Amino acid sequence: EGGINADTGAQAKSDRLFDRLAWAGLATPYGTVAAGRQPNLLSDALVAVDPLGKRYAGINPNINVAGLSNTAFGTHAFGRQYGPSGYADNFYRLDNTVKYTADVGPWQARAAYSAGEVPGDAAAASSHGVALAYRRPDWVVSGATMQFRSRDGLPLDAWTAGAAVRAAGWQFKANVARNDAATGPGRTVAQRVLSAGVSRQAARDVLVTTAWYSVRRAATGLRDDGFDRAFLFIEKMLAPRTTAYAEADYTAWRGDAAGLTAARPNDRHGTGLTLGLMQKF
């Protein structure tokens, strides 16, 4: 799977055709083994418990910060690659990954290892972790923990844990995640994400979701920063494979997290509105 920019037809990542997924696997009665470029275990664990259902990858903090797809905003960037992702400040998908998944009754367990391919140092640029989920018809608990290494051996430790509950037409989701990275001698960056959301079937073919995310970051030598972001998401099913949707979001930035544009500080508050139509093939 690769990304294409619809407005220009260009590859989303010019350095590789399949920047998102490139793997093959074998499913057996004893579990599934997959090898290649795959999402990390943090991403897998978030699927069932993210309030937005892991949508809006560009602005969803559980994908950007908890799942480690973008750590470069503001002044607290990690500034290096951890694990074999191929990119600095983005460790959401990992090359050379062997992932094992086993389903036993309501339990689902995962383990993964990603080779760093650094000659003479098996640990450098590698990653490993485990994930566990317990799934019932009306609720689920899901979590994962991972450790990544940079090429020069610096560690990044990350974990996530959350739950989802469905009752009387309502669905509630909540998650907490944290990661801590050593970015140099005596230097660290720590990030924490809290999220919660509620979904309600407003009509037979209309689903309304509200979600809230709180991100806090601390880095050696810099003032603490972060942001709070709220979402309203409305979906209307037009046909079995066609959905129209509207999304609104509001962000309040803390510290220097909003960053700069042309050397000028960005506004400390931001709003967004999206209208879309999704067709599944």
Buried (B, 14 or more C-beta within 10 A) or exposed (E): EEEEEEEEEEBEBEEBEBBBEBBEBEEEEEBBBBEBBBBBBBBBBBEBBBBBBBBBBEBBBBBBBBBBBBBBBBBBBBBBBBBBBBBBBBBBBBBBBBBBBEEEEEEBBBBBBBBBEBEEBEEBBBBBBBBBBBBEEEBBBBBBBBBBBBBEEBEBBBBBBBBBBBEEEEBBBBBBBBBBBBBBEEBEBBBBBBBBBBBEEEEEEEBBBBBBBBBBBBBEEBEBBBBBBBBBBBBBBEEEEEBBBEBEBEBBBBBBBBEEEEEEEBEEEBEBEEEEEEEEE
